[in-house]
Amino acid sequence: MARTYPPVSLLGAPTDIGAGHRGAGLGPEALRIAGLPEALLARGIDLVDRGNLDGPRNPWQPPNDGYRHLKEVVDWNRVVMEAVASELAAGRMPILLGGDHCLGIGSITAVANHCRRTGKKLRVIWLDAHADFNTHNVTPSGNIHGMPVACLCGLGPKELTNIGGSAPALQAGEIRQIGIRSVDEGEKRLVKEHGLDVYDMRYIDEVGMKRAMEAALDGVDADTHVHVSFDVDFLDPSIAPGVGTTVPGGPNYREAQLVMEMIADTGRMGSLDIVELNPLLDARNATAQLAVDLVESLFGKSTLMRD
């Protein structure tokens, strides 16, 4: 069945400000070189590439009071939030090309505010190897790319939790985490206390990806805005080496395709992040090419015509 999509805007955010490795700031260009714009245009998408947003350079300093580069992270997320909000207000679908996953704070805050204004329910599908629910009290590194879900749920510095004007930006019940397989010790307690809905790799191994995604997408309807936050380290490093925080035992190619196809089947995706691609660690841009392939599936590419 043919689907129609709103016009799409690509927004590059070339920064590794929240990460522990250099290189994620090159992710937007790697995705463009891998053919993301051409792939979406070939699917009949009305596409505009807005180019790259601008923010502070990475000072590459150690953590201060448990947070690394807090001021710069706030500045980048404010730029992202405003850009994503502008595209949503214009009736366009923003695709954020990261950059590291700390940028999800600004992106998802903008989406959550948009949903409140328009009366839509929000469902965030968080595809990641990590729960990203650290705080400055439990983080082993101080890197804020390990904290965005906590910040979105109101745990963290006020500069980030209230970046959209109020906290929390979203409730824990609005997010579903898929493919999780690396959670720090203190983070495990916080995940349990706040009742995050996590479909970790053990659960996926036990019941299969189809049942996991059916549960994660349960309740999505015509009044739901689905936001997909796709951290490329969600994928098993055997097929996606180009990330700074590889964790073995992730979804394989077919499992990842099924995830994307089932999200596409809902017809409710309204915004997308693609983050943590690090071409410095990649092999001939193969991870970027795989990411483009998976994004095509998010936009309805399938083997056969399906109803």
N, C-alpha and C positions, 0 to 999 in steps of 0.2 A: 504494500500500500504506500503510495507516494505521500510524503509529508512535506509540509511547508515550514520554513523556519523564519524567525524574524531576521532582519539584517544584522550582520555580525561586525563587531569592531575588534581588531587586534590591538592590544595595549602592551608594549614591551616595558618591563621593569628590570633593567640590567644592573642588578646589585646582588652581592653576596654578604650584605651587611649583617644578617642574622646568623650566618653559617660559621662552621669551624674550618672550612676549606675555601681557598680561593677558586673561582671558576664558574660558579653558578650565574654570575653576572653576564656571562657569555651565552647563556641559554637562549634568550630571545633570537639572537642572530643564528644560532645553530638550528632552531626550529624553522626559521625562514629559509635557510639554506637547504634544509631537508625537504622543503616544498610544501609547508603548511598552507600558505596563502593559495597556491595553485590547486592543492587538493580540495580545499573548500570551494573555490570557484568552480571546479569541475563538477561538484555536487549541486551546482545551481544556487549556491549561497550568494546573497548580496553582501559583499565583503568590502570593508575599508580597513586598511592598515594605518593606524594613527601614528605609527613610529614608536619611538621610545620615550617614556617619561624620564624626567630628570630629578635627581635627588643628590644628597651628599655623598661624597666619596667615602670609601671604607678606610677608617683610620687605623685599623688592625691593632687595637689596643686590648689589654687584658680586661676581665670583668671588673666592674665597680659596683659594690654592694649587691653582688649576685647577678648583675645584668651586664652583658657585653654590648657596647655601642647603643645604649638605650636612646639617647637623643636622636641619633641618626636613624634608628629603627622607627621611632615615632614620626620623624619627618618623611621617611619613605612611605610609611603606611598612610599618612595623611594625603600625600600626593595620589597614591593608589585609590584610596577611598573616594576622593573627589572625582577622579577620572572614571571610575566604575559607576558612581552615582550619576554622572552626567550622561553616560551611555544608556543606562537604564531609564532615565527620565525621558530620553529621546526615543524610547521604544526599541532600542537596539540590544543585542546580546553581547556583553563584554566577554572577551577571552583574554585573560591576563597571562602573558608570557613571562614567567619568572626566569631568573631570580630565585631566591630561597623562600622557604615556606613561611617565614615570619610575615610575608606580604599578605598571607591569608587573613590576617587581622583586619587590615584595611579593606580588602576585597569583600569579605563576608559581612563586615559591619555595614558596608554600603548596601549589600543585597538585603540584609535583615531590615534596615531602615526602609528600603524600597517596599519590602513586603508589608511592613506595618502601614505604610502610607496607602498602599493599594488594596489592603485587605486580603492578601494572599497568605496561605500557610507556607512555611519554609521547611524544606528538607535538604540538609547538607549531607552529601555523600563524600566522605573523607577517605580517599584511597591512599594508603600510606603503610610503610613498615613500622612506623612509630606512632604512639598515641599523642605525642606533642602536648602533654598535659603537665609539663613541669612548671614549677614556680622557682623563684630565687632561693627558696629554702631547701629545695630538694635537687635542684639541677646539679649535675656533676661538672658542667662546663660553663654555664652562664650564657650559652648561645641561645638567642631568643627564637631561632627556628625550631627549638624544642618546646616552645611555650604557647603557640598561637591558640590552640583549643582552650587552654586554661584561661588565657586573656579574654577570649570571646565569651567564656562562661563566667567572667567577672573576677577571676583570680589572677592578680598581677598588679603592676604599677598603674596608678590611676591614669597616667598619660596614655596608656594603651587600652585599658578596660573601658574608659570613658571617651575614647577617641571620636565616637559617633554622637556624643552628647549625653549618653546615659549608659548605665551598666546594669545587668549584662547585655551584650549585644544579642545573644541568643541563649535559649535554654538548652540544657544538656539533652533533653528529649527531642530536640530538632536535628540532632546530628547522628549519623550512623558511620562507624569506622570499619573499614574493610581491609583485610590483609595484614593486620597488626601482628608483629612478631618480636618487637623489641620495646620493652617498657622498663624504665629505670625503677629501682627498688622503692624509693619514696613516691614515685609517680604512680605505682600500682595501688597504693593506699588511696591516693586522691581520686583515681579513676573509679575505684569501688565506692568511695564516700559520695561521689557526685552522680553515680548511676549512669555513666556513659554506656551507650549501646554499642558494644564492640564485638565484631565478628572476626576473631583472631584466626590465625592459620590452623590452630588445633580444631576449632569449630568447623572451619571450612574442610579440613581433612576428614572430619567425622561425618558431616552431612552433605558435603559437596557444595560447589560454588552456586549452583542453581538455587538450592534451598536457602543458602545464606542471602543471596540477592533478593529472592522473593520476600524474605523477612525484612531486609533493609528497605525495600521499596513498598512495603505494605502500608496502605493508607494514602499513597500518592494518588491524587485525583485532579480534576480539571481546575481546582482552586489552589493547587500546589505549585510553587516555584522550586524547582530542583536546582541546587547549586552543586557542581562537581568540583572538588578540590583534589587534583590529580598530582600527587608527589610521585615522580618517576621511580623513586626507590621502593614504591609499592611492588614493582615487578621483581622477579627473581634476578639476581645479578648475572646469572648465566646468559640471560637474554638482554639485560640492560646494565652494562657495566659503567655507564657514564653518569654516575652519581657519587657524591662525597661520603655517603653513609650507607654503604651496601650492607644488607643483612640477608644471608642465605635462607632458602626455604620459602620464597615468595611465590606468588601466582606465576604459572607458566603462560606461554603465549595464548593457548586456547582458553584458559581460565580468564585471562585478562580480556580477551575478545568477548567472551560471554558477558562479563561485567558491563562492558561498554554497550553491547547490543541490547541487554536488558534495560539499561538506563534509557537508551534510545527508544525502546519500545513504549516507554511511558509517554513519550511526546511532551514531557514537561520540563526538560532542561532549559533553564533560562540564563545561565552564566557558568563560566568555567575558569578554573586556574590550572595552569600547567607549570609546575615548579620543580626546582632542585636538579634540573638537567645541568650536568657539568661536562662540557665538551673537552676540557683538558684531560679528563679521565676516561674519555670514550675511545672507541675503536672505529675510526673512519666514519664518524657521525652516525654509527649504527643505532645508538639509543635514541637519538633525535628522529631518525627515520621510523623506528618502531613507534615512538610517541605519535608521530603524524598518522601512521597507520591506525592506531587505536582511536585517535580523535575522529578520523573518517568514520569509524564504526559508531561513535557517539552521534554522528550526523547521518546515520541510517544506512551505511554501507553494509551489505550482507551478501552471502553466497547466492541466495535465491530471493525472489520477490515474496515477501511475507505479509500476512494480514496482521 
